[in-house]
């Protein structure tokens, strides 16, 4: 791509990657919720991603 992603779209990609890494199955994902979280500021999105990492490390 020759252009940058808008912040919301970049956040959405990061959230999907974090959910993949945390092995959250697609059936448990809610696109509307993911989109709403992605619209928040970077620090909040980073906190959600950290929570997903922590939750996945405790699952194993």
C-alpha positions as CSV (number, residue, x, y, z in Angstrom):
1,X,0.0,0.0,0.0
2,X,1.2,3.5,-0.8
3,X,-0.8,5.2,1.9
4,X,-1.1,4.9,5.7
5,X,-4.2,3.3,7.3
6,X,-6.4,5.7,9.2
7,X,-6.0,5.2,13.0
8,X,-9.3,3.4,13.5
9,X,-8.5,0.9,10.8
10,X,-5.0,0.3,12.1
11,X,-6.4,-0.2,15.6
12,X,-8.9,-2.7,14.1
13,X,-6.1,-4.6,12.5
14,X,-4.1,-4.7,15.7
15,X,-7.2,-5.9,17.6
16,X,-7.8,-8.7,15.1
17,X,-4.1,-9.8,15.3
18,X,-4.3,-9.8,19.1
19,X,-7.5,-11.9,19.1
20,X,-5.8,-14.3,16.6
21,X,-2.7,-14.6,18.9
22,X,-5.0,-15.1,21.9
23,X,-6.8,-17.9,20.0
24,X,-10.2,-16.2,20.3
25,X,-12.4,-18.2,17.9
26,X,-14.3,-16.2,15.2
27,X,-17.6,-17.3,16.7
28,X,-16.8,-15.3,19.8
29,X,-15.8,-12.1,18.0
30,X,-18.3,-9.3,17.6
31,X,-17.4,-7.1,14.6
32,X,-19.5,-4.2,16.0
33,X,-17.7,-4.3,19.4
34,X,-14.3,-4.6,17.7
35,X,-15.1,-1.6,15.5
36,X,-16.2,0.5,18.5
37,X,-13.1,-0.4,20.5
38,X,-11.0,0.5,17.4
39,X,-12.5,4.0,17.4
40,X,-11.0,4.7,20.8
41,X,-7.6,6.3,21.5
42,X,-4.4,4.3,21.0
43,X,-3.8,3.9,24.8
44,X,-7.2,2.3,25.3
45,X,-6.7,-0.1,22.4
46,X,-3.2,-1.0,23.7
47,X,-4.8,-1.7,27.1
48,X,-7.3,-4.1,25.5
49,X,-4.5,-5.8,23.6
50,X,-2.5,-6.2,26.8
51,X,-5.6,-7.7,28.4
52,X,-6.0,-10.2,25.6
53,X,-2.3,-11.1,25.9
54,X,-2.6,-11.6,29.7
55,X,-5.8,-13.7,29.3
56,X,-4.2,-15.9,26.7
57,X,-1.1,-16.5,28.7
58,X,-3.2,-17.7,31.6
59,X,-5.3,-20.0,29.5
60,X,-2.3,-22.3,28.9
